[in-house]
Amino acid sequence: MTNNRLPTNYERNTPMKTLPKIRLTVQLLCISLTIVGFFTNFQVTLLIILVATIVAGTFYCGWVCPFGTVQDLFSRLGKKLGIRKRKMPRPIHKYLKYVRYIIFGLVMFISADIIFTILSYDPRGNFSMILSGTMVTTIAFIVILSFGLIALFFERPFCNYLCYEGAKYGLFSSLRFITIKRDTNSCVDCSKCDKVCPMNIEVSKTEQVDSLQCINCFECVVACPVKDTLTYGPITLNKRNKQRYGLISLIILVGIGTYLVYNMLNGESILGSDDISNSISVQAEESTMELTIAQQTLIGEAEGIVDGVYTGTAHGFKGPVTVAVTVRSQMITDIIVTDNVDDAKWFNRAEADIPDDIIDAQSTDVSAVSGATYSSYGIIDAVKDALNGDPTQ
Protein backbone atom coordinates (compact mmCIF):
# COMPACT_ATOMS: atom_id res chain seq x y z
CA MET A 1 0.00 0.00 0.00
CA THR A 2 1.38 3.40 -1.03
CA ASN A 3 2.14 5.79 1.82
CA ASN A 4 2.39 9.42 0.75
CA ARG A 5 2.60 10.76 4.30
CA LEU A 6 5.84 11.24 6.16
CA PRO A 7 6.26 9.31 9.42
CA THR A 8 6.11 11.48 12.50
CA ASN A 9 9.68 10.60 13.49
CA TYR A 10 11.32 10.97 10.06
CA GLU A 11 14.73 12.63 9.65
CA ARG A 12 15.59 14.78 6.66
CA ASN A 13 18.85 14.45 4.74
CA THR A 14 20.04 17.78 6.13
CA PRO A 15 23.79 17.16 5.57
CA MET A 16 23.06 16.51 1.87
CA LYS A 17 21.54 19.96 1.39
CA THR A 18 25.02 21.44 0.82
CA LEU A 19 25.83 18.97 -1.99
CA PRO A 20 24.34 21.07 -4.84
CA LYS A 21 26.60 23.97 -3.85
CA ILE A 22 29.60 21.66 -3.73
CA ARG A 23 28.75 20.25 -7.15
CA LEU A 24 28.27 23.72 -8.63
CA THR A 25 31.64 24.77 -7.24
CA VAL A 26 33.31 21.74 -8.83
CA GLN A 27 31.54 22.42 -12.15
CA LEU A 28 32.67 26.05 -12.24
CA LEU A 29 36.19 24.97 -11.26
CA CYS A 30 36.25 22.54 -14.19
CA ILE A 31 35.16 25.33 -16.55
CA SER A 32 38.00 27.47 -15.22
CA LEU A 33 40.47 24.61 -15.68
CA THR A 34 39.24 24.14 -19.24
CA ILE A 35 39.83 27.83 -19.97
CA VAL A 36 43.43 27.72 -18.70
CA GLY A 37 44.10 24.55 -20.67
CA PHE A 38 44.27 22.05 -17.80
CA PHE A 39 42.48 19.42 -19.88
CA THR A 40 44.71 19.97 -22.92
CA ASN A 41 46.62 16.74 -22.36
CA PHE A 42 43.40 14.82 -22.02
CA GLN A 43 44.67 11.24 -22.29
CA VAL A 44 45.54 10.79 -18.60
CA THR A 45 42.45 12.68 -17.45
CA LEU A 46 40.26 10.63 -19.77
CA LEU A 47 41.69 7.39 -18.42
CA ILE A 48 40.94 8.44 -14.83
CA ILE A 49 37.38 9.47 -15.78
CA LEU A 50 36.73 6.19 -17.62
CA VAL A 51 38.00 4.08 -14.70
CA ALA A 52 35.81 6.08 -12.29
CA THR A 53 32.84 5.63 -14.63
CA ILE A 54 33.26 1.86 -14.81
CA VAL A 55 33.58 1.60 -11.03
CA ALA A 56 31.15 4.21 -9.76
CA GLY A 57 29.01 5.49 -12.62
CA THR A 58 29.01 8.62 -14.76
CA PHE A 59 30.54 11.60 -12.95
CA TYR A 60 31.91 13.40 -16.01
CA CYS A 61 28.50 14.55 -17.27
CA GLY A 62 27.22 15.65 -13.86
CA TRP A 63 30.38 17.22 -12.44
CA VAL A 64 32.95 17.98 -15.14
CA CYS A 65 31.41 18.61 -18.58
CA PRO A 66 31.39 22.38 -19.31
CA PHE A 67 28.29 22.25 -21.50
CA GLY A 68 26.45 20.23 -18.86
CA THR A 69 27.27 23.06 -16.46
CA VAL A 70 25.92 25.64 -18.91
CA GLN A 71 22.60 23.79 -19.11
CA ASP A 72 22.46 23.60 -15.31
CA LEU A 73 23.11 27.36 -15.05
CA PHE A 74 20.32 28.11 -17.51
CA SER A 75 18.08 25.77 -15.53
CA ARG A 76 18.87 27.69 -12.33
CA LEU A 77 18.13 30.92 -14.16
CA GLY A 78 14.79 29.52 -15.24
CA LYS A 79 13.91 28.73 -11.63
CA LYS A 80 14.88 32.26 -10.59
CA LEU A 81 12.58 33.62 -13.29
CA GLY A 82 9.74 31.44 -12.04
CA ILE A 83 9.65 29.25 -15.15
CA ARG A 84 8.03 25.90 -14.38
CA LYS A 85 10.19 22.96 -15.31
CA ARG A 86 8.67 20.49 -17.72
CA LYS A 87 9.40 16.82 -18.26
CA MET A 88 9.34 14.95 -21.52
CA PRO A 89 6.26 12.67 -21.37
CA ARG A 90 7.30 9.16 -20.30
CA PRO A 91 5.94 7.36 -23.41
CA ILE A 92 8.06 9.66 -25.60
CA HIS A 93 11.10 9.76 -23.30
CA LYS A 94 11.19 5.96 -23.16
CA TYR A 95 12.17 5.82 -26.83
CA LEU A 96 13.75 9.23 -27.37
CA LYS A 97 16.50 8.56 -24.81
CA TYR A 98 18.03 5.97 -27.15
CA VAL A 99 18.69 8.56 -29.87
CA ARG A 100 22.05 9.50 -28.34
CA TYR A 101 23.16 5.85 -28.46
CA ILE A 102 22.16 5.66 -32.11
CA ILE A 103 24.24 8.79 -32.78
CA PHE A 104 27.15 7.24 -30.89
CA GLY A 105 26.91 4.14 -33.07
CA LEU A 106 26.85 6.24 -36.25
CA VAL A 107 29.93 8.16 -35.12
CA MET A 108 31.79 4.96 -34.23
CA PHE A 109 31.03 2.88 -37.30
CA ILE A 110 29.83 5.09 -40.15
CA SER A 111 31.99 7.73 -41.84
CA ALA A 112 29.42 9.44 -44.05
CA ASP A 113 30.20 13.12 -44.69
CA ILE A 114 26.68 14.21 -43.73
CA ILE A 115 27.10 12.76 -40.22
CA PHE A 116 30.36 14.60 -39.60
CA THR A 117 29.03 17.81 -41.08
CA ILE A 118 25.99 17.79 -38.78
CA LEU A 119 28.05 16.84 -35.72
CA SER A 120 30.49 19.67 -36.44
CA TYR A 121 27.78 21.83 -34.81
CA ASP A 122 27.82 19.69 -31.64
CA PRO A 123 27.24 22.28 -28.87
CA ARG A 124 29.29 20.37 -26.29
CA GLY A 125 32.40 20.30 -28.45
CA ASN A 126 31.98 23.83 -29.75
CA PHE A 127 31.49 25.26 -26.27
CA SER A 128 34.76 23.64 -25.20
CA MET A 129 36.36 25.28 -28.25
CA ILE A 130 35.08 28.68 -27.11
CA LEU A 131 36.54 28.12 -23.65
CA SER A 132 39.91 27.29 -25.20
CA GLY A 133 39.89 30.60 -27.07
CA THR A 134 39.00 29.25 -30.52
CA MET A 135 36.37 30.94 -32.66
CA VAL A 136 33.37 28.88 -33.76
CA THR A 137 30.94 29.45 -36.60
CA THR A 138 27.85 31.60 -36.14
CA ILE A 139 25.60 28.56 -36.60
CA ALA A 140 27.52 26.63 -33.94
CA PHE A 141 27.14 29.55 -31.51
CA ILE A 142 23.39 29.76 -32.24
CA VAL A 143 23.06 26.00 -31.53
CA ILE A 144 24.82 26.45 -28.17
CA LEU A 145 22.55 29.34 -27.22
CA SER A 146 19.43 27.45 -28.38
CA PHE A 147 20.09 24.51 -26.08
CA GLY A 148 20.76 26.94 -23.24
CA LEU A 149 17.39 28.59 -23.78
CA ILE A 150 15.63 25.22 -23.98
CA ALA A 151 17.25 24.38 -20.63
CA LEU A 152 15.20 27.19 -19.09
CA PHE A 153 12.17 24.91 -19.53
CA PHE A 154 13.62 21.37 -19.71
CA GLU A 155 16.46 19.91 -17.66
CA ARG A 156 19.55 19.09 -19.71
CA PRO A 157 17.85 18.71 -23.12
CA PHE A 158 21.08 18.01 -25.02
CA CYS A 159 22.42 15.52 -22.45
CA ASN A 160 19.19 13.54 -22.38
CA TYR A 161 18.75 12.88 -26.07
CA LEU A 162 21.63 13.99 -28.31
CA CYS A 163 24.99 13.81 -26.54
CA TYR A 164 26.94 10.88 -27.99
CA GLU A 165 29.77 11.57 -25.50
CA GLY A 166 27.28 11.07 -22.65
CA ALA A 167 26.11 7.88 -24.37
CA LYS A 168 29.69 6.62 -24.30
CA TYR A 169 30.03 7.26 -20.57
CA GLY A 170 26.59 5.76 -20.00
CA LEU A 171 27.68 2.53 -21.68
CA PHE A 172 30.89 2.45 -19.63
CA SER A 173 28.82 2.87 -16.46
CA SER A 174 26.70 -0.19 -17.22
CA LEU A 175 29.05 -2.40 -15.18
CA ARG A 176 29.39 -0.06 -12.20
CA PHE A 177 29.23 -1.69 -8.80
CA ILE A 178 28.56 1.52 -6.84
CA THR A 179 25.27 3.31 -7.42
CA ILE A 180 22.30 5.09 -5.84
CA LYS A 181 20.10 2.70 -3.85
CA ARG A 182 16.58 3.07 -2.44
CA ASP A 183 15.42 1.57 0.85
CA THR A 184 11.89 0.40 0.06
CA ASN A 185 11.05 0.04 3.77
CA SER A 186 11.62 3.69 4.66
CA CYS A 187 10.51 5.17 1.32
CA VAL A 188 7.29 7.21 1.64
CA ASP A 189 6.56 7.21 -2.12
CA CYS A 190 6.52 10.99 -2.39
CA SER A 191 8.19 10.82 -5.86
CA LYS A 192 10.29 13.90 -5.15
CA CYS A 193 13.31 12.00 -6.47
CA ASP A 194 11.59 11.56 -9.83
CA LYS A 195 10.62 15.21 -10.07
CA VAL A 196 14.13 16.59 -9.51
CA CYS A 197 16.03 14.10 -11.69
CA PRO A 198 17.43 16.08 -14.66
CA MET A 199 17.74 12.87 -16.70
CA ASN A 200 14.08 11.91 -16.20
CA ILE A 201 14.82 8.65 -14.34
CA GLU A 202 12.06 7.07 -12.23
CA VAL A 203 14.16 6.57 -9.11
CA SER A 204 11.07 5.81 -7.00
CA LYS A 205 10.41 2.62 -8.95
CA THR A 206 13.77 0.95 -8.54
CA GLU A 207 15.79 -0.48 -5.68
CA GLN A 208 19.06 0.35 -7.39
CA VAL A 209 19.57 2.98 -10.08
CA ASP A 210 20.96 1.11 -13.07
CA SER A 211 19.85 3.54 -15.78
CA LEU A 212 22.57 4.43 -18.29
CA GLN A 213 21.19 7.98 -18.17
CA CYS A 214 22.24 8.57 -14.56
CA ILE A 215 24.91 11.31 -14.23
CA ASN A 216 25.45 11.00 -10.45
CA CYS A 217 24.25 14.54 -9.74
CA PHE A 218 22.63 13.22 -6.52
CA GLU A 219 19.69 15.63 -6.85
CA CYS A 220 17.40 12.74 -5.94
CA VAL A 221 19.37 11.99 -2.76
CA VAL A 222 19.24 15.65 -1.75
CA ALA A 223 15.50 15.91 -2.40
CA CYS A 224 14.58 12.76 -0.46
CA PRO A 225 12.78 13.81 2.75
CA VAL A 226 13.67 10.67 4.73
CA LYS A 227 17.21 10.11 5.92
CA ASP A 228 19.10 7.14 4.47
CA THR A 229 16.27 6.17 2.12
CA LEU A 230 18.37 7.08 -0.88
CA THR A 231 22.04 6.30 -0.44
CA TYR A 232 25.10 5.83 -2.60
CA GLY A 233 26.96 2.57 -2.14
CA PRO A 234 27.83 -0.92 -3.41
CA ILE A 235 25.12 -2.63 -5.43
CA THR A 236 23.36 -5.74 -4.24
CA LEU A 237 24.14 -8.66 -6.56
CA ASN A 238 20.83 -10.45 -6.99
CA LYS A 239 19.95 -12.93 -9.73
CA ARG A 240 18.65 -10.21 -12.05
CA ASN A 241 21.85 -8.17 -11.72
CA LYS A 242 24.04 -11.18 -12.39
CA GLN A 243 22.14 -11.93 -15.59
CA ARG A 244 22.33 -8.28 -16.58
CA TYR A 245 26.08 -8.12 -15.95
CA GLY A 246 26.63 -11.25 -17.99
CA LEU A 247 24.62 -9.89 -20.92
CA ILE A 248 26.31 -6.49 -20.80
CA SER A 249 29.77 -8.09 -20.64
CA LEU A 250 28.93 -10.15 -23.73
CA ILE A 251 27.67 -7.07 -25.57
CA ILE A 252 30.82 -5.11 -24.66
CA LEU A 253 33.09 -7.92 -25.85
CA VAL A 254 31.18 -8.21 -29.13
CA GLY A 255 31.31 -4.41 -29.52
CA ILE A 256 35.06 -4.26 -28.93
CA GLY A 257 35.62 -7.15 -31.31
CA THR A 258 33.47 -5.50 -33.98
CA TYR A 259 35.33 -2.22 -33.58
CA LEU A 260 38.75 -3.88 -33.88
CA VAL A 261 37.68 -5.80 -36.99
CA TYR A 262 36.22 -2.62 -38.46
CA ASN A 263 39.54 -0.79 -37.92
CA MET A 264 41.49 -3.67 -39.46
CA LEU A 265 39.28 -3.73 -42.55
CA ASN A 266 39.71 0.03 -42.92
CA GLY A 267 43.48 -0.11 -42.48
CA GLU A 268 43.54 1.83 -39.23
CA SER A 269 46.13 1.19 -36.54
CA ILE A 270 45.03 -0.87 -33.54
CA LEU A 271 48.21 -1.21 -31.52
CA GLY A 272 49.37 2.36 -32.03
CA SER A 273 51.80 4.25 -34.25
CA ASP A 274 55.33 3.15 -35.14
CA ASP A 275 58.41 4.91 -33.89
CA ILE A 276 58.00 8.52 -35.04
CA SER A 277 61.65 9.45 -35.59
CA ASN A 278 62.30 6.33 -37.70
CA SER A 279 59.14 6.97 -39.72
CA ILE A 280 60.18 10.56 -40.38
CA SER A 281 63.63 9.69 -41.66
CA VAL A 282 62.47 6.78 -43.86
CA GLN A 283 59.56 8.68 -45.38
CA ALA A 284 61.73 11.75 -45.90
CA GLU A 285 64.24 9.73 -47.92
CA GLU A 286 61.46 8.16 -50.00
CA SER A 287 59.86 11.54 -50.61
CA THR A 288 63.17 13.06 -51.71
CA MET A 289 63.72 10.27 -54.26
CA GLU A 290 60.22 10.79 -55.65
CA LEU A 291 60.68 14.49 -56.42
CA THR A 292 60.38 15.11 -60.14
CA ILE A 293 61.92 17.94 -62.17
CA ALA A 294 58.44 19.44 -62.56
CA GLN A 295 57.91 19.46 -58.79
CA GLN A 296 61.27 21.07 -58.17
CA THR A 297 60.24 24.05 -60.29
CA LEU A 298 57.26 24.64 -57.98
CA ILE A 299 58.58 26.90 -55.24
CA GLY A 300 56.10 27.57 -52.47
CA GLU A 301 56.19 28.35 -48.76
CA ALA A 302 59.41 26.38 -48.26
CA GLU A 303 61.35 28.81 -50.48
CA GLY A 304 64.57 29.83 -48.77
CA ILE A 305 64.24 27.21 -46.02
CA VAL A 306 67.25 24.94 -45.53
CA ASP A 307 66.89 21.17 -45.67
CA GLY A 308 65.78 19.51 -42.46
CA VAL A 309 62.87 18.36 -40.33
CA TYR A 310 60.88 21.11 -38.65
CA THR A 311 58.49 20.68 -35.72
CA GLY A 312 55.44 22.87 -35.20
CA THR A 313 52.44 22.95 -32.87
CA ALA A 314 49.00 24.56 -33.09
CA HIS A 315 45.57 24.16 -31.51
CA GLY A 316 43.22 21.55 -32.99
CA PHE A 317 39.74 20.63 -31.78
CA LYS A 318 40.53 19.54 -28.21
CA GLY A 319 44.12 20.65 -27.82
CA PRO A 320 47.57 20.85 -29.41
CA VAL A 321 48.44 19.22 -32.73
CA THR A 322 52.15 18.64 -33.38
CA VAL A 323 53.63 17.94 -36.81
CA ALA A 324 57.06 17.15 -38.27
CA VAL A 325 57.59 18.82 -41.64
CA THR A 326 60.43 17.64 -43.90
CA VAL A 327 61.98 20.15 -46.33
CA ARG A 328 64.25 19.08 -49.19
CA SER A 329 65.51 21.41 -51.96
CA GLN A 330 63.12 24.15 -50.80
CA MET A 331 60.19 21.75 -51.12
CA ILE A 332 57.84 20.37 -48.48
CA THR A 333 58.33 16.66 -49.04
CA ASP A 334 56.66 15.12 -46.01
CA ILE A 335 54.28 16.02 -43.17
CA ILE A 336 53.76 13.64 -40.26
CA VAL A 337 51.42 14.29 -37.33
CA THR A 338 53.39 13.24 -34.24
CA ASP A 339 50.87 14.08 -31.55
CA ASN A 340 47.27 15.20 -31.11
CA VAL A 341 44.43 14.89 -28.58
CA ASP A 342 41.45 15.26 -30.93
CA ASP A 343 38.77 12.60 -31.39
CA ALA A 344 40.22 10.01 -33.78
CA LYS A 345 37.10 9.81 -35.96
CA TRP A 346 37.32 13.50 -36.78
CA PHE A 347 41.07 13.91 -36.78
CA ASN A 348 41.70 10.93 -39.06
CA ARG A 349 39.59 12.58 -41.74
CA ALA A 350 41.72 15.71 -41.61
CA GLU A 351 45.00 13.81 -41.39
CA ALA A 352 44.11 11.71 -44.44
CA ASP A 353 43.84 14.77 -46.73
CA ILE A 354 45.44 17.92 -45.34
CA PRO A 355 49.16 16.88 -45.37
CA ASP A 356 48.89 15.63 -48.98
CA ASP A 357 47.02 18.75 -50.05
CA ILE A 358 49.74 20.98 -48.56
CA ILE A 359 52.51 18.97 -50.23
CA ASP A 360 50.74 19.02 -53.60
CA ALA A 361 50.13 22.78 -53.40
CA GLN A 362 53.44 23.53 -51.62
CA SER A 363 51.25 25.90 -49.61
CA THR A 364 49.21 25.91 -46.41
CA ASP A 365 46.45 27.75 -48.27
CA VAL A 366 44.30 24.63 -48.60
CA SER A 367 40.65 23.91 -47.77
CA ALA A 368 39.60 22.28 -44.51
CA VAL A 369 37.97 18.86 -44.58
CA SER A 370 34.19 18.98 -44.17
CA GLY A 371 33.19 17.78 -40.70
CA ALA A 372 36.77 18.08 -39.41
CA THR A 373 37.29 21.82 -39.70
CA TYR A 374 39.09 22.46 -36.42
CA SER A 375 41.37 19.43 -36.77
CA SER A 376 42.16 20.56 -40.32
CA TYR A 377 43.17 24.01 -39.19
CA GLY A 378 45.15 22.48 -36.35
CA ILE A 379 47.33 20.62 -38.87
CA ILE A 380 47.55 23.62 -41.22
CA ASP A 381 48.56 26.03 -38.46
CA ALA A 382 51.04 23.52 -37.04
CA VAL A 383 52.73 23.30 -40.46
CA LYS A 384 52.90 27.10 -40.59
CA ASP A 385 54.47 27.12 -37.13
CA ALA A 386 57.01 24.51 -38.20
CA LEU A 387 58.09 26.45 -41.30
CA ASN A 388 58.70 29.52 -39.15
CA GLY A 389 61.02 27.66 -36.77
CA ASP A 390 64.43 26.04 -36.78
CA PRO A 391 65.09 22.47 -37.94
CA THR A 392 65.09 19.79 -35.26
CA GLN A 393 66.93 17.27 -37.45
C-alpha positions in Angstrom: 0.0 0.0 0.0 1.4 3.4 -1.0 2.1 5.8 1.8 2.4 9.4 0.8 2.6 10.8 4.3 5.8 11.2 6.2 6.3 9.3 9.4 6.1 11.5 12.5 9.7 10.6 13.5 11.3 11.0 10.1 14.7 12.6 9.6 15.6 14.8 6.7 18.9 14.5 4.7 20.0 17.8 6.1 23.8 17.2 5.6 23.1 16.5 1.9 21.5 20.0 1.4 25.0 21.4 0.8 25.8 19.0 -2.0 24.3 21.1 -4.8 26.6 24.0 -3.8 29.6 21.7 -3.7 28.8 20.2 -7.2 28.3 23.7 -8.6 31.6 24.8 -7.2 33.3 21.7 -8.8 31.5 22.4 -12.1 32.7 26.1 -12.2 36.2 25.0 -11.3 36.2 22.5 -14.2 35.2 25.3 -16.6 38.0 27.5 -15.2 40.5 24.6 -15.7 39.2 24.1 -19.2 39.8 27.8 -20.0 43.4 27.7 -18.7 44.1 24.5 -20.7 44.3 22.0 -17.8 42.5 19.4 -19.9 44.7 20.0 -22.9 46.6 16.7 -22.4 43.4 14.8 -22.0 44.7 11.2 -22.3 45.5 10.8 -18.6 42.5 12.7 -17.5 40.3 10.6 -19.8 41.7 7.4 -18.4 40.9 8.4 -14.8 37.4 9.5 -15.8 36.7 6.2 -17.6 38.0 4.1 -14.7 35.8 6.1 -12.3 32.8 5.6 -14.6 33.3 1.9 -14.8 33.6 1.6 -11.0 31.2 4.2 -9.8 29.0 5.5 -12.6 29.0 8.6 -14.8 30.5 11.6 -13.0 31.9 13.4 -16.0 28.5 14.5 -17.3 27.2 15.7 -13.9 30.4 17.2 -12.4 33.0 18.0 -15.1 31.4 18.6 -18.6 31.4 22.4 -19.3 28.3 22.2 -21.5 26.5 20.2 -18.9 27.3 23.1 -16.5 25.9 25.6 -18.9 22.6 23.8 -19.1 22.5 23.6 -15.3 23.1 27.4 -15.0 20.3 28.1 -17.5 18.1 25.8 -15.5 18.9 27.7 -12.3 18.1 30.9 -14.2 14.8 29.5 -15.2 13.9 28.7 -11.6 14.9 32.3 -10.6 12.6 33.6 -13.3 9.7 31.4 -12.0 9.7 29.2 -15.2 8.0 25.9 -14.4 10.2 23.0 -15.3 8.7 20.5 -17.7 9.4 16.8 -18.3 9.3 15.0 -21.5 6.3 12.7 -21.4 7.3 9.2 -20.3 5.9 7.4 -23.4 8.1 9.7 -25.6 11.1 9.8 -23.3 11.2 6.0 -23.2 12.2 5.8 -26.8 13.7 9.2 -27.4 16.5 8.6 -24.8 18.0 6.0 -27.1 18.7 8.6 -29.9 22.0 9.5 -28.3 23.2 5.9 -28.5 22.2 5.7 -32.1 24.2 8.8 -32.8 27.1 7.2 -30.9 26.9 4.1 -33.1 26.8 6.2 -36.2 29.9 8.2 -35.1 31.8 5.0 -34.2 31.0 2.9 -37.3 29.8 5.1 -40.1 32.0 7.7 -41.8 29.4 9.4 -44.0 30.2 13.1 -44.7 26.7 14.2 -43.7 27.1 12.8 -40.2 30.4 14.6 -39.6 29.0 17.8 -41.1 26.0 17.8 -38.8 28.1 16.8 -35.7 30.5 19.7 -36.4 27.8 21.8 -34.8 27.8 19.7 -31.6 27.2 22.3 -28.9 29.3 20.4 -26.3 32.4 20.3 -28.4 32.0 23.8 -29.7 31.5 25.3 -26.3 34.8 23.6 -25.2 36.4 25.3 -28.2 35.1 28.7 -27.1 36.5 28.1 -23.6 39.9 27.3 -25.2 39.9 30.6 -27.1 39.0 29.2 -30.5 36.4 30.9 -32.7 33.4 28.9 -33.8 30.9 29.4 -36.6 27.9 31.6 -36.1 25.6 28.6 -36.6 27.5 26.6 -33.9 27.1 29.5 -31.5 23.4 29.8 -32.2 23.1 26.0 -31.5 24.8 26.4 -28.2 22.5 29.3 -27.2 19.4 27.5 -28.4 20.1 24.5 -26.1 20.8 26.9 -23.2 17.4 28.6 -23.8 15.6 25.2 -24.0 17.2 24.4 -20.6 15.2 27.2 -19.1 12.2 24.9 -19.5 13.6 21.4 -19.7 16.5 19.9 -17.7 19.6 19.1 -19.7 17.9 18.7 -23.1 21.1 18.0 -25.0 22.4 15.5 -22.5 19.2 13.5 -22.4 18.8 12.9 -26.1 21.6 14.0 -28.3 25.0 13.8 -26.5 26.9 10.9 -28.0 29.8 11.6 -25.5 27.3 11.1 -22.7 26.1 7.9 -24.4 29.7 6.6 -24.3 30.0 7.3 -20.6 26.6 5.8 -20.0 27.7 2.5 -21.7 30.9 2.5 -19.6 28.8 2.9 -16.5 26.7 -0.2 -17.2 29.0 -2.4 -15.2 29.4 -0.1 -12.2 29.2 -1.7 -8.8 28.6 1.5 -6.8 25.3 3.3 -7.4 22.3 5.1 -5.8 20.1 2.7 -3.8 16.6 3.1 -2.4 15.4 1.6 0.8 11.9 0.4 0.1 11.1 0.0 3.8 11.6 3.7 4.7 10.5 5.2 1.3 7.3 7.2 1.6 6.6 7.2 -2.1 6.5 11.0 -2.4 8.2 10.8 -5.9 10.3 13.9 -5.1 13.3 12.0 -6.5 11.6 11.6 -9.8 10.6 15.2 -10.1 14.1 16.6 -9.5 16.0 14.1 -11.7 17.4 16.1 -14.7 17.7 12.9 -16.7 14.1 11.9 -16.2 14.8 8.6 -14.3 12.1 7.1 -12.2 14.2 6.6 -9.1 11.1 5.8 -7.0 10.4 2.6 -9.0 13.8 0.9 -8.5 15.8 -0.5 -5.7 19.1 0.4 -7.4 19.6 3.0 -10.1 21.0 1.1 -13.1 19.9 3.5 -15.8 22.6 4.4 -18.3 21.2 8.0 -18.2 22.2 8.6 -14.6 24.9 11.3 -14.2 25.5 11.0 -10.4 24.3 14.5 -9.7 22.6 13.2 -6.5 19.7 15.6 -6.8 17.4 12.7 -5.9 19.4 12.0 -2.8 19.2 15.6 -1.8 15.5 15.9 -2.4 14.6 12.8 -0.5 12.8 13.8 2.7 13.7 10.7 4.7 17.2 10.1 5.9 19.1 7.1 4.5 16.3 6.2 2.1 18.4 7.1 -0.9 22.0 6.3 -0.4 25.1 5.8 -2.6 27.0 2.6 -2.1 27.8 -0.9 -3.4 25.1 -2.6 -5.4 23.4 -5.7 -4.2 24.1 -8.7 -6.6 20.8 -10.5 -7.0 19.9 -12.9 -9.7 18.7 -10.2 -12.0 21.8 -8.2 -11.7 24.0 -11.2 -12.4 22.1 -11.9 -15.6 22.3 -8.3 -16.6 26.1 -8.1 -15.9 26.6 -11.3 -18.0 24.6 -9.9 -20.9 26.3 -6.5 -20.8 29.8 -8.1 -20.6 28.9 -10.1 -23.7 27.7 -7.1 -25.6 30.8 -5.1 -24.7 33.1 -7.9 -25.9 31.2 -8.2 -29.1 31.3 -4.4 -29.5 35.1 -4.3 -28.9 35.6 -7.1 -31.3 33.5 -5.5 -34.0 35.3 -2.2 -33.6 38.8 -3.9 -33.9 37.7 -5.8 -37.0 36.2 -2.6 -38.5 39.5 -0.8 -37.9 41.5 -3.7 -39.5 39.3 -3.7 -42.6 39.7 0.0 -42.9 43.5 -0.1 -42.5 43.5 1.8 -39.2 46.1 1.2 -36.5 45.0 -0.9 -33.5 48.2 -1.2 -31.5 49.4 2.4 -32.0 51.8 4.2 -34.3 55.3 3.1 -35.1 58.4 4.9 -33.9 58.0 8.5 -35.0 61.6 9.4 -35.6 62.3 6.3 -37.7 59.1 7.0 -39.7 60.2 10.6 -40.4 63.6 9.7 -41.7 62.5 6.8 -43.9 59.6 8.7 -45.4 61.7 11.8 -45.9 64.2 9.7 -47.9 61.5 8.2 -50.0 59.9 11.5 -50.6 63.2 13.1 -51.7 63.7 10.3 -54.3 60.2 10.8 -55.7 60.7 14.5 -56.4 60.4 15.1 -60.1 61.9 17.9 -62.2 58.4 19.4 -62.6 57.9 19.5 -58.8 61.3 21.1 -58.2 60.2 24.0 -60.3 57.3 24.6 -58.0 58.6 26.9 -55.2 56.1 27.6 -52.5 56.2 28.3 -48.8 59.4 26.4 -48.3 61.4 28.8 -50.5 64.6 29.8 -48.8 64.2 27.2 -46.0 67.2 24.9 -45.5 66.9 21.2 -45.7 65.8 19.5 -42.5 62.9 18.4 -40.3 60.9 21.1 -38.7 58.5 20.7 -35.7 55.4 22.9 -35.2 52.4 23.0 -32.9 49.0 24.6 -33.1 45.6 24.2 -31.5 43.2 21.6 -33.0 39.7 20.6 -31.8 40.5 19.5 -28.2 44.1 20.7 -27.8 47.6 20.8 -29.4 48.4 19.2 -32.7 52.1 18.6 -33.4 53.6 17.9 -36.8 57.1 17.2 -38.3 57.6 18.8 -41.6 60.4 17.6 -43.9 62.0 20.2 -46.3 64.3 19.1 -49.2 65.5 21.4 -52.0 63.1 24.1 -50.8 60.2 21.7 -51.1 57.8 20.4 -48.5 58.3 16.7 -49.0 56.7 15.1 -46.0 54.3 16.0 -43.2 53.8 13.6 -40.3 51.4 14.3 -37.3 53.4 13.2 -34.2 50.9 14.1 -31.6 47.3 15.2 -31.1 44.4 14.9 -28.6 41.5 15.3 -30.9 38.8 12.6 -31.4 40.2 10.0 -33.8 37.1 9.8 -36.0 37.3 13.5 -36.8 41.1 13.9 -36.8 41.7 10.9 -39.1 39.6 12.6 -41.7 41.7 15.7 -41.6 45.0 13.8 -41.4 44.1 11.7 -44.4 43.8 14.8 -46.7 45.4 17.9 -45.3 49.2 16.9 -45.4 48.9 15.6 -49.0 47.0 18.8 -50.1 49.7 21.0 -48.6 52.5 19.0 -50.2 50.7 19.0 -53.6 50.1 22.8 -53.4 53.4 23.5 -51.6 51.3 25.9 -49.6 49.2 25.9 -46.4 46.5 27.7 -48.3 44.3 24.6 -48.6 40.7 23.9 -47.8 39.6 22.3 -44.5 38.0 18.9 -44.6 34.2 19.0 -44.2 33.2 17.8 -40.7 36.8 18.1 -39.4 37.3 21.8 -39.7 39.1 22.5 -36.4 41.4 19.4 -36.8 42.2 20.6 -40.3 43.2 24.0 -39.2 45.2 22.5 -36.3 47.3 20.6 -38.9 47.6 23.6 -41.2 48.6 26.0 -38.5 51.0 23.5 -37.0 52.7 23.3 -40.5 52.9 27.1 -40.6 54.5 27.1 -37.1 57.0 24.5 -38.2 58.1 26.4 -41.3 58.7 29.5 -39.1 61.0 27.7 -36.8 64.4 26.0 -36.8 65.1 22.5 -37.9 65.1 19.8 -35.3 66.9 17.3 -37.5 
